[in-house]
Amino acid sequence: MIEGVRTKDLKVIPDERGFLMEMLRSDDEIFERFGQVYITCCNPNVVKGWHYHKKQTDFFVCVRGMAKVVLHDSREESPTAGETNEFFIGDRHPMLLKIPPLVMHGFKAIGNEPAFIINCPTELFNYSEPDEYRLPWDTEEIPYNWDIEMG
């Protein structure tokens, strides 16, 4: 796994009223700090990526649908430089995914439904100087094919 990336399997607690699922707690070993919380939606057959942050750590949870989240370590000094990881998170696999600064990431919905991802980054979004750096989803700088493997 890419250096600094962490995962936490999430526990769903169901009862006759529905369910509860804690995503991130301040007493979790994986927790760093709180910046803000937002939700993003990705429609089927769309790739949201690639991008990275210089300061911000992201904490992704897919709360509806399924998402393929792909990380690529573009940090030259990292012991996992050049490594790419795939994570399938969502309804069928509830998981918290910690994405450290400078790790390229992107995601797409898996299946015919949108994927809804809640992010709890460590930093507030700075509208005048965003900590957001992008590459096209199909860049040749990252050796990754976003197609779904059918086997």
Backbone bond lengths (Angstrom), bond angles and torsions (degrees), N, CA, C in turn:
res aa  C-N    CA-C-N  psi(-1)  N-CA   C-N-CA  omega(-1)  CA-C   N-CA-C  phi
1 M - - - 1.448 - - 1.523 108.50 -
2 I 1.320 116.49 147.64 1.462 122.74 179.91 1.523 109.94 -58.11
3 E 1.331 115.76 136.00 1.468 122.57 179.43 1.534 110.52 -54.13
4 G 1.333 116.60 126.94 1.464 122.12 177.62 1.515 114.54 92.48
5 V 1.334 117.70 -16.41 1.463 120.89 177.31 1.518 107.72 -77.89
6 R 1.322 116.12 137.14 1.464 121.46 178.41 1.524 108.61 -136.14
7 T 1.312 115.09 152.59 1.457 120.12 175.38 1.525 108.42 -128.62
8 K 1.313 114.29 156.82 1.465 121.16 175.63 1.520 106.48 -140.56
9 D 1.332 116.65 116.89 1.455 119.53 174.01 1.518 108.26 -66.51
10 L 1.318 115.69 136.43 1.460 120.59 -176.44 1.520 110.25 -101.38
11 K 1.309 116.05 142.76 1.451 122.88 -178.66 1.531 109.61 -100.11
12 V 1.311 115.01 123.60 1.459 121.26 175.46 1.525 107.43 -93.63
13 I 1.329 116.11 128.45 1.468 121.84 -179.46 1.534 107.14 -112.11
14 P 1.345 116.58 97.76 1.470 119.62 -178.14 1.527 112.14 -90.45
15 D 1.309 115.22 153.08 1.462 121.73 166.94 1.519 107.65 -150.40
16 E 1.362 117.03 -174.22 1.463 119.37 -175.11 1.531 113.27 -65.00
17 R 1.326 118.39 -16.23 1.462 121.73 179.87 1.516 112.77 -87.07
18 G 1.343 117.66 -19.03 1.462 122.13 -174.99 1.517 109.61 147.64
19 F 1.338 116.47 -126.70 1.462 119.20 177.70 1.517 110.31 -157.06
20 L 1.320 114.72 165.34 1.458 123.41 174.48 1.521 106.91 -130.86
21 M 1.340 116.72 141.15 1.462 120.80 176.39 1.528 108.11 -142.64
22 E 1.335 116.15 112.25 1.462 119.74 173.49 1.525 107.89 -72.00
23 M 1.341 116.14 138.06 1.460 119.61 -179.34 1.520 112.02 -104.69
24 L 1.341 117.84 -49.56 1.456 121.86 -177.24 1.516 108.31 -147.57
25 R 1.316 115.04 129.79 1.459 121.52 179.90 1.522 108.63 -118.89
26 S 1.324 116.41 148.97 1.470 119.94 179.38 1.520 112.20 -68.43
27 D 1.347 117.85 -15.97 1.464 119.91 176.66 1.535 112.70 -97.59
28 D 1.339 117.53 6.79 1.466 121.50 173.75 1.522 110.04 -71.13
29 E 1.316 116.78 141.71 1.459 121.70 175.04 1.537 110.80 -58.86
30 I 1.311 117.39 -31.76 1.459 123.90 -176.67 1.543 112.91 -76.04
31 F 1.342 117.37 -19.86 1.469 122.76 -175.50 1.530 111.69 -68.28
32 E 1.329 116.72 141.58 1.472 122.31 174.45 1.519 111.40 -114.33
33 R 1.332 115.90 -64.65 1.458 122.39 179.72 1.515 107.83 -166.72
34 F 1.315 116.27 168.69 1.455 122.02 -177.69 1.522 110.70 -108.15
35 G 1.314 116.72 131.66 1.456 121.76 173.10 1.523 110.33 -111.66
36 Q 1.321 115.96 -59.94 1.459 122.46 179.07 1.517 108.40 -163.88
37 V 1.327 116.89 175.01 1.462 122.51 175.31 1.518 107.68 -130.33
38 Y 1.334 116.09 135.76 1.461 119.45 174.10 1.520 110.02 -146.81
39 I 1.327 115.47 163.79 1.462 121.74 177.09 1.520 108.26 -117.21
40 T 1.315 115.87 141.85 1.457 122.09 175.67 1.519 108.11 -129.98
41 C 1.310 116.03 147.57 1.455 121.82 -178.32 1.520 108.65 -121.28
42 C 1.322 115.22 137.93 1.460 121.22 177.08 1.523 108.20 -122.14
43 N 1.314 116.35 122.41 1.458 120.93 178.89 1.523 110.86 -76.81
44 P 1.337 117.80 155.55 1.461 120.61 178.11 1.529 111.50 -56.47
45 N 1.320 115.83 147.45 1.464 124.02 177.60 1.524 113.84 66.54
46 V 1.324 117.20 20.08 1.462 122.30 177.67 1.521 107.84 -122.59
47 V 1.341 116.54 138.19 1.456 121.22 174.98 1.519 108.17 -106.28
48 K 1.319 117.41 126.21 1.461 122.35 172.07 1.522 106.35 -101.33
49 G 1.272 117.08 101.71 1.463 121.70 -177.96 1.506 108.44 163.88
50 W 1.206 115.68 173.75 1.455 133.95 -7.52 1.523 110.52 -87.47
51 H 1.327 116.59 148.44 1.451 120.02 170.90 1.529 109.67 -155.79
52 Y 1.325 114.53 165.82 1.462 120.37 177.14 1.514 108.51 -151.29
53 H 1.321 114.98 170.53 1.461 122.19 178.73 1.525 108.49 -126.82
54 K 1.295 116.93 148.12 1.471 120.81 177.62 1.523 111.63 -87.15
55 K 1.343 117.86 -31.97 1.464 122.42 -176.92 1.524 113.10 -110.26
56 Q 1.298 116.54 -36.76 1.460 123.52 -166.52 1.526 113.35 -82.90
57 T 1.323 115.86 137.47 1.461 123.26 165.95 1.518 107.01 -100.40
58 D 1.340 116.64 134.17 1.460 121.63 177.44 1.523 109.80 -100.89
59 F 1.342 115.30 148.28 1.462 122.85 174.34 1.525 106.61 -127.53
60 F 1.342 117.71 100.94 1.459 123.80 -175.76 1.526 111.18 -95.19
61 V 1.348 115.36 137.61 1.459 123.06 166.30 1.520 106.50 -136.38
62 C 1.324 117.48 125.17 1.464 121.85 174.93 1.521 107.18 -88.00
63 V 1.340 116.55 112.99 1.469 121.14 -173.39 1.524 113.89 -97.87
64 R 1.326 116.52 -9.92 1.469 120.01 177.19 1.514 108.28 -152.21
65 G 1.321 116.09 133.88 1.455 120.67 -176.79 1.520 110.08 81.23
66 M 1.321 114.82 -167.21 1.462 121.51 177.45 1.528 107.99 -128.41
67 A 1.325 115.32 140.84 1.459 120.88 179.44 1.522 109.89 -128.14
68 K 1.316 114.92 141.56 1.457 120.78 167.89 1.521 105.76 -97.70
69 V 1.344 116.29 112.21 1.467 121.87 178.54 1.522 106.56 -103.03
70 V 1.322 115.98 127.06 1.458 121.09 -177.43 1.520 108.73 -118.08
71 L 1.331 114.96 131.79 1.463 122.01 178.59 1.521 108.92 -117.06
72 H 1.327 115.50 143.27 1.466 120.79 176.25 1.518 108.67 -134.26
73 D 1.331 116.12 126.23 1.461 121.80 -178.40 1.525 109.65 -85.59
74 S 1.326 115.35 102.62 1.467 120.88 179.47 1.527 111.55 -101.10
75 R 1.326 117.14 12.83 1.461 121.43 179.40 1.526 108.90 -81.11
76 E 1.331 116.04 117.33 1.462 120.75 -174.34 1.526 113.20 -61.93
77 E 1.335 118.33 -35.84 1.470 121.44 -177.10 1.526 113.01 -88.15
78 S 1.307 118.72 -0.99 1.456 121.78 -177.07 1.533 110.87 -73.99
79 P 1.341 117.39 142.52 1.468 119.64 174.68 1.526 112.81 -65.13
80 T 1.335 117.01 -16.53 1.466 120.78 178.20 1.527 111.61 -111.55
81 A 1.331 117.93 24.40 1.471 122.15 179.92 1.527 110.04 -53.28
82 G 1.339 115.41 133.39 1.455 121.03 178.93 1.520 114.55 86.63
83 E 1.344 117.65 -7.93 1.467 120.85 -179.21 1.522 110.25 -78.46
84 T 1.335 115.60 144.91 1.457 122.64 177.01 1.523 108.50 -123.61
85 N 1.335 116.78 134.77 1.473 122.56 178.66 1.519 109.99 -123.74
86 E 1.323 116.13 142.60 1.468 123.58 173.25 1.522 108.86 -111.79
87 F 1.336 115.62 139.91 1.455 121.90 174.98 1.521 107.92 -132.60
88 F 1.318 116.97 130.72 1.457 122.42 176.19 1.521 106.50 -106.25
89 I 1.330 115.73 109.42 1.462 120.74 -173.43 1.530 109.54 -127.00
90 G 1.322 115.50 151.84 1.463 119.66 176.31 1.513 112.44 144.20
91 D 1.342 114.92 -150.15 1.464 121.79 -175.47 1.527 112.82 -49.04
92 R 1.297 116.78 -43.57 1.465 121.54 -174.69 1.531 113.04 -89.27
93 H 1.323 116.14 -9.77 1.470 120.16 179.29 1.524 109.18 -151.11
94 P 1.353 117.60 79.12 1.464 120.26 -178.10 1.530 110.55 -68.85
95 M 1.322 115.27 121.31 1.461 120.84 -175.19 1.519 109.72 -152.01
96 L 1.335 115.42 143.85 1.460 122.93 169.65 1.526 106.95 -94.59
97 L 1.319 117.05 132.11 1.456 122.46 -179.19 1.523 108.95 -120.68
98 K 1.329 116.56 118.73 1.470 122.83 178.53 1.525 108.68 -94.83
99 I 1.348 116.01 123.08 1.463 122.49 -177.75 1.524 108.44 -116.85
100 P 1.338 118.05 110.94 1.464 120.53 -176.07 1.530 112.78 -74.26
101 P 1.329 116.97 164.70 1.455 120.96 176.49 1.536 111.12 -56.19
102 L 1.322 115.39 150.48 1.464 125.35 175.83 1.524 114.35 71.23
103 V 1.342 117.89 3.10 1.464 120.88 174.62 1.524 107.70 -94.35
104 M 1.330 115.88 118.95 1.463 121.23 178.45 1.523 108.71 -63.71
105 H 1.330 116.56 141.35 1.453 119.67 177.07 1.512 111.99 -149.67
106 G 1.324 112.72 155.39 1.450 121.17 176.91 1.512 108.26 -160.17
107 F 1.327 116.16 170.07 1.460 118.89 179.19 1.509 110.78 -155.46
108 K 1.330 114.04 161.27 1.459 121.31 174.26 1.510 108.87 -145.34
109 A 1.326 115.25 152.34 1.461 120.92 176.51 1.523 108.67 -71.85
110 I 1.318 115.22 140.90 1.460 121.69 176.34 1.523 107.22 -105.77
111 G 1.319 116.89 127.27 1.454 121.49 -178.68 1.521 111.17 98.39
112 N 1.322 115.48 -160.37 1.463 121.57 -173.87 1.515 114.10 -100.16
113 E 1.323 117.73 3.46 1.464 122.34 -177.99 1.528 110.03 -113.20
114 P 1.336 117.61 151.59 1.470 119.56 173.96 1.527 111.21 -62.48
115 A 1.310 115.77 156.78 1.465 122.27 173.91 1.523 107.56 -110.70
116 F 1.328 116.42 130.48 1.451 123.02 179.25 1.521 108.76 -108.81
117 I 1.323 116.28 119.46 1.463 121.68 -178.17 1.516 109.67 -115.39
118 I 1.332 115.12 128.80 1.461 121.14 171.94 1.516 106.85 -95.85
119 N 1.330 115.93 132.55 1.463 121.72 177.29 1.525 108.30 -119.42
120 C 1.319 115.11 136.49 1.468 122.55 176.08 1.529 107.03 -121.91
121 P 1.347 117.44 75.13 1.465 119.83 -177.05 1.529 111.99 -71.01
122 T 1.322 114.60 162.07 1.462 120.78 -178.35 1.524 112.58 -78.64
123 E 1.317 117.92 -13.90 1.476 121.50 -175.79 1.518 110.64 -123.42
124 L 1.327 115.82 152.65 1.457 121.40 169.65 1.522 109.21 -72.67
125 F 1.328 117.02 146.20 1.462 119.95 174.40 1.521 108.39 -71.02
126 N 1.317 116.33 126.22 1.461 122.80 179.11 1.529 107.65 -98.40
127 Y 1.320 116.65 105.12 1.463 120.98 -175.42 1.526 112.64 -64.22
128 S 1.330 118.77 -32.46 1.464 120.66 -178.55 1.529 112.95 -82.65
129 E 1.337 117.32 -27.35 1.470 121.62 177.64 1.529 109.24 -139.95
130 P 1.340 117.19 75.83 1.467 119.48 -176.26 1.533 112.53 -63.90
131 D 1.329 115.43 137.91 1.465 122.44 174.14 1.526 107.64 -87.78
132 E 1.311 116.03 63.05 1.462 122.70 -173.66 1.522 107.94 -140.14
133 Y 1.318 116.12 119.20 1.458 121.95 -177.41 1.520 107.36 -127.47
134 R 1.336 116.17 132.07 1.462 120.30 -168.95 1.523 113.94 -123.20
135 L 1.325 113.57 152.55 1.451 124.39 166.62 1.525 106.80 -130.66
136 P 1.327 118.92 153.91 1.465 119.96 176.82 1.531 110.89 -62.41
137 W 1.317 116.84 150.55 1.462 122.65 -178.42 1.525 111.77 -58.89
138 D 1.336 116.60 -27.95 1.462 120.94 -177.26 1.530 112.85 -107.72
139 T 1.343 117.12 24.80 1.455 120.61 -179.70 1.529 111.77 -57.60
140 E 1.305 116.49 145.99 1.463 121.01 176.04 1.530 111.53 -82.16
141 E 1.345 117.13 -7.13 1.463 120.99 178.80 1.531 112.39 -71.50
142 I 1.331 116.67 -20.99 1.462 121.26 179.40 1.523 107.39 -119.46
143 P 1.320 117.45 116.21 1.472 120.55 -177.33 1.527 111.85 -77.30
144 Y 1.335 116.23 76.65 1.458 119.93 -177.87 1.522 109.77 -141.54
145 N 1.334 115.86 138.06 1.452 123.19 177.19 1.523 107.93 -108.61
146 W 1.327 117.40 118.50 1.462 122.21 -176.70 1.520 114.43 -76.35
147 D 1.320 118.06 -4.85 1.458 120.43 179.21 1.523 110.57 -64.79
148 I 1.308 115.65 154.32 1.459 121.06 176.53 1.522 108.30 -85.51
149 E 1.320 115.76 129.43 1.462 122.11 178.04 1.531 108.87 -77.58
150 M 1.291 116.59 124.77 1.470 120.75 176.70 1.521 107.53 -109.70
151 G 1.318 117.16 116.69 1.457 117.19 -175.54 1.458 115.35 -141.30
